[in-house]
Amino acid sequence: MSYPDTYYRRTMTDTTVRPALSGQTECDTVIVGGGLAGLTTGLQLARAGVSVVVLEAESVGFGASGRNGGFVSAGFATDNSAIARVAGNEAAKKIHRLSVEGVEFVRDTIRDLNIADANPQPGIISALRYDGGDSLRQYADEMNRDYGSELEFMDRDQVRAVLKSPRYFQALRSQKSFHMHPLNYLRAVAAEIERLGGRIYENSAAADCRLTSAEKIVRTAAGQVKARRVVLTTGGYTGHLVGKLKRSFLPIATYVMISEEDPELIARAIATSCAIGDNRRAGDYYRVVDGGKRLLWGGRITTRAASPAALARELRHEMVGTYPQLAELKTELAWSGLMSYARHLMPQIGEMMPGVWHCTAFGGHGLNTTAIGGKVVAEGILGQSERYRLFQPFGLVWAGGIAGLAAAQLTYWKLQAQDWWRERAA
């Protein structure tokens, strides 16, 4: 199956087509899933000289890893206080530092592999849709003190000088964060794995497996892999290969669109090269791309994917509601992707049984957190660290199945209503 038609596919520079698995092969570690978590794990293992096979059901970067907003910024989908309530204060601080490390890991990988086509751009602005400057400034002070975050507080006038909308109040700007072309990054990481001796098979969905014995076997339609270890990193596109994993998170659809070229019109609304996200649950996130010529806009979540036309209407409604001056900006393309969300809104990382690892549920966490998840799994396999154990409090708990999806949708609508009321009162 080919890539979905997205802006990233249209601007993908590495068009390598990889073979499907045929016959039997062996390796030390087989990784199921060719997204960011799987490829990062594979990269770190291959760098250590471990023989690696990656099985991808479609094409490298096909899923949410290759068609998201491209944000690389420290933090998680849930806040530090919620993490601390479950894991404890010290563990919460270590977990946050992992996400900070993830930003630097992605940045270093771009530099070390010379991934110019990832086109990293500095700066992410996190903006409030209501007046809350005092609490935001306090938060910035705490993050700068505890983690060296170097967050810059922006008052309302500073915000509206670059985001020309009455919907925004205060904001934080992080110059340590950046945004990039995620698919070009993934394709380059895949090429490096292969340069180091790893093997990647596309159109090779894992259909069956035997995981309980010392020798693990993963079968596809036309072949099988024998390995000492298996790493499962399939995210929102996880099938029924391992029921415990499938039941532990919900596949949630999110949406992105790209505008036509109109740099002059876009500049009337957005006068910054920073990426922007707001403080609502599943709120808007967007950035100018192609040197300011186009606007990439994402947001909204549903428990099942909508049609491209319907999602374009939803996203345009959000964009024009924020920036009425962009009413004439035409949408050129819209797409969706499935992310995996655990009930506790944290990544699920660890060893579910001897020699069987999982690294998933990265919905809403950002590219850096997905990457550091793969890195700590590789460290665990190599015996370099046990940092993956920091995520033990956030295990493979049942996500509720169909009832969980319904509850997630109702919760999202409730949060949308709360956001609307809070903005109206601002």
N, C-alpha and C positions, 0 to 999 in steps of 0.2 A: 504494500500500500504506500502511496506517495504521501509527502507531507501535506497537511491542510494548507489552504491558500492563505498565507499570512504575510504581513510586511516582512517578517524575518526570513521566510522562505524566499520571497522575491529578492531579497538582498543578501542571501546566503552566498558566500564566496567559495566554499569547499563543497563540491558536488559529488564527492566520492560515493560510489555505490558499492556496498559490501555484500559478499555472498551470503546465502542462507546456509545454515549448518546442514551437512549431509554426511551420514555415516557416524562412526564413533570416534570420539577424541577424549583425551585426558588432560588434566591440569591440576594445579594445586587448589585454585579457588575459581569457582564459576559464579559469575554475577548475573542475576536476572534483572534486567532493566538498564537501558542505555540512556538514562537521563543524568542529571547533575550528580545525584547521590551515588549512583552506580559507577559513573565515569570517574568521579573523584576517588572513590575507593579503589577502582582499578588502576588509576594513575599512581597512587601512593604505593600500592602493592607492586606494580611493575617497576617503579623506581627502586624498590628494595630487592629486585631480582626474583620475585615470586611469579610463577607461571599463571596467567590469568586468561579466562575466556569470558566474554560478555555476550549474553544472549538478549537481543532486542526484538520485540514482537513486530515493530514497524521499521523505523529508521532512526538513527542516532539523533536524539533531541526531539523526537516526534511529539512527546507529551507536553505537559505544562512547562517543563524545564526549558523548552525551546520556543515558547510563544507567550511569555509573560511580560510584565512591565519593564524588566531589566534593572530593577532596583537592587543595590548592594549596600545595605545599611544595617548597623548593629541593632539587635533586639529580636523579640519574638512576637507571635500573634497575641499573646497574653502578656500582661505587664509583670514587672518584677515582684510586686507585692503578692500577686496570685501565685507565682512560682515559689516564693518564700513560704507561703502558707502550707504548701505541699512538701517542699524539699528542705525547708529550713533556710535561715538567712545566709549562712556561709555558702551553702551549696548554690543558692540562687545567685550569689555574686560570682561564683566560679562559672556557672552556666552562662551568665551574661558575658563574662570575659571570653568565653568560647565564641560567642557571636561576634565580638569585636575581632578576635583572632581570625574568624572566617572572612571578614572584610579584607584583612591584610593578606590572607591566603589567596583569595581570588585576584587581588591586585598583583601579588608577587607572581602568580601563575601567568597572568597576562604579560608581565615583564619578562619572565624567564623564558617563556615560549614565543615571545615576540608576536603576540596575537593582536596585530594592529587593527584587524578587521572587527575586533570586539569593540573598538572605538570608545574606550572608557571616558566619561565626562564627569568632572568633579562636581559635587554638591547636591544635596537633597534638602528641600524645604518641607517641614512638617507644619501645616497651618491649622489654626483653630477656626471653626465656623461659628464660634460664639465668643463673647468677651471673657477671657480668662487669663489675663496677663500675669497676675500675681502668682497663681499656682504654676503656670508654665515657667516663669522665671525661677521659681524655687526648684522645680524639677531639673532645669538646666544646671543650676548651681550644684545640685546633688550629683548629677551624672558627671559633671566636669571634675568635681572633687573626688568621687569614688573611682572613676574609670578613665579620667583624662580624655573625656569625649570631645572637648573643644566645641561644644554647642554654642552657637551665637544667637542670643535673643533678638528678635525683631519686633518692634512695636507696630501699632496699626499703620502708621504713616509709612514706615519702611516696607511693610508687607504690601500695601496697596500701591506703592511706587513701582513694584515689579509684577505683582499679581493684581491687575486692574479690575477688581471686582469688589462690590460692597459686601459680598458673602464672607470675606476673610477679615480676621481681627489680628491677633498676634501669631507669631510663628517661631520655630527654631530652625536655624540653618546649620547643617553639618557639612563641613568641607572635607572631613575624613571619609564620608560616604561618597558613592558615585553610582552612575548608571551606565548601562552598556548594551550591546547587541548580544543577547544570551545564546542564540543559536550558533553564531560564529565562534563564540567561546567554546561551546560544547564540541563543535566539529574539530577544533584545534586540539582539544584535550584528547579526543578519540584518536586523532592522528599520532599524538605523542605516545599513547598507550601502545599502538601498533609499532611505532619506531622502536620501542623498548622490548618488543617481542610478544606483547599481548595480542590476542585474537578477538575480533569483534564480528559477530554474525548478525545480520539484519534479517527481517522477515522470518524470524526464528522464535516464535512464541513458545514458552515453556508450557507443555501440555500435561506433563505428568512428572512425578518425582518420587524418589525413595531417599528419605532423609535420616532414618533412625539408625542405620548401620554406620560403621566407620567409613566405608566407601559410599559417598553420596552419588546418586544418579539423577540427572535432570534430562528428560526426554522432550524432543520437539517432534514436529510432524515427520521429519526426514532424518533424524539423527539423535544422538544422545551424548552427554558429557559425563564422564566419571571424574570425581574430584574429592579432595579431602574436606573441602569447606564449600558452603553455599552462602551467598549474600543476596537477600531479597530487597530490591529497591524500586518496586514498580509503581508506587504512588497511586494517583487517582485512577490509573488504568489497570489496577490489580485485578486479576481473574480469580478463579477458585482453586489455584494451585495449592495453596496452604490456607485452609479454612480459617484457622485462628487469626491469621493476618488479615484476610478479607473482611472478617467480622469486626475488626478493631478500629476501623475508621470509616468515614462517610465520603463518597466521591461528590465533590461540590463543584459546580460549574462557575467560572468567572469569565468576564468578557472584556475584549479590547477592540478598538477600532483605530484606523489611521485616516488622516484627512488627505485631501488633495493638496497639491503644492500651492501655497499662497502665503509667502513669508511676510508680506506687508500687512495683511489682515491679522495674522497670528500675532505679530509684534504689537498690534494695538491692544491686545489683551495680556500677553505674557512677555515680559521684558527681562527674562533670565534664562540662562542655559541650564540651571539647576532643574532636577526632577522635582515634582511636587506631589505631596499626598496630604489629605486632610484627616481630621481626627475622628471621623465617624467610623462605626463598625462597617467594614466592607465599603468604605467611602471611595471617593474618586482618587485616582492616581494618574499622572500624566507627565509628559515631557515633550519638548520640541526635539525633532530629529532631522537628519539630513541638513545639518547646518542652519536650522531654523526654518526650513522650507515646509515642513509638515508637522502636524501635531498628533502624537500617539496618546490615546485616552483610554483608560480602563476603569473598571469598577463593577458594581452589582454582583450579587451571587444568587444562584438558584440551585435547587437540588436536582435539576435536570437541564440539559442544554437547550436553549431556545434556537430558533432559526436565525440566520445571519441578519435578515431584514428586521426581525423583531428586536434583536439585541442592539442593532444600530440605532433604532428609534429610541430605545431606553437610554443608551449612552449619549446620544445627541440631546435628549431632554436634560440630562445632567449637565452637559457642557454648556448649552445655551442658558440654562438656569443660572449657572455660575458666571458666564461671560456672554451677555446678550449681544455684544458686538461681534460674536462669532456665528451669528445666526445664518450668515451667507456662506460659511465655510462648509464645503461639501465633504461628505464621507466617501472615501474611495473603497474601503474594504473593512469588514468586521469579522471577528472570529471568536471562538470560545475554546476553553480547555478545562480539563478536569483536574482538580487538586484534591489531595487527601487530607481530611481534617479528623483528628482524634477528638473524642468527647472532652478531654481535658485541655484541648487546644495547644498541645505541646508535641514536638517530634517524638516518634517512637524509635528508639535506638537501643540495640543490645543483642544478646545471644539468646535466642528462644529455646535452643537445645544444643547439645555439644556439636560444634562445627556448623551450626545454622544461625546466621546473623540476619538481622533486619534493620533497615534504615529508611524510614518512611514517615508519612504524615507531616509534610512540610508546608501545607497550605497556609498562606499568609505570613510565612516566616522570612521570606527573602532568599535571594540566591546564596548569600554568604552563610546562612545558617544551614542550608542544604549541603553546601560544600564542606563545612566543618563537621557535619554529621558523617559524611563519607570518610573524612580524614580520621576521626576518632575510632571509627570501625576498623579502618586499616591498622591503626595503632594497636587496637586490641588483638587483631589477628596476628600481628607481628610480635606481640609481647612487649611493645614499647611503652604502653601506658594502659591504665584502666579508666581513662577519663569517660569512656562510654557509660560507666556505672553511675555517673551523675544523673543520667536520665532514667534510672531504675524506678523512681517514684512515679514516672509517667509511662506505665506499662501498656500491654496489649489488652486493654479493657474493652469489653463489648460496646460497640457504638450504637446499638439499638435497632439495626436493620432498617426496614421500611418505616417503622415507627420513629426511629432516630432521624431519618430524613425528613419526615413530616414535622417533627419537633424542631429540627434545625431551621426549616423554612419559616415556621411560626415565630421562632426566636428572632430570626432576621427581620421579619416584618415588625415585630414589637420594637426592636432596636431602631429600625427606620423611623417608626412613629415617635420614639423618644428623641431621636436626633432632630426630627422636624419640629417638635414642640420646643426643644431647647433653642434652636435657631430662631424660631418665631419670637421667642421671649427676649432674644439678644437685642 
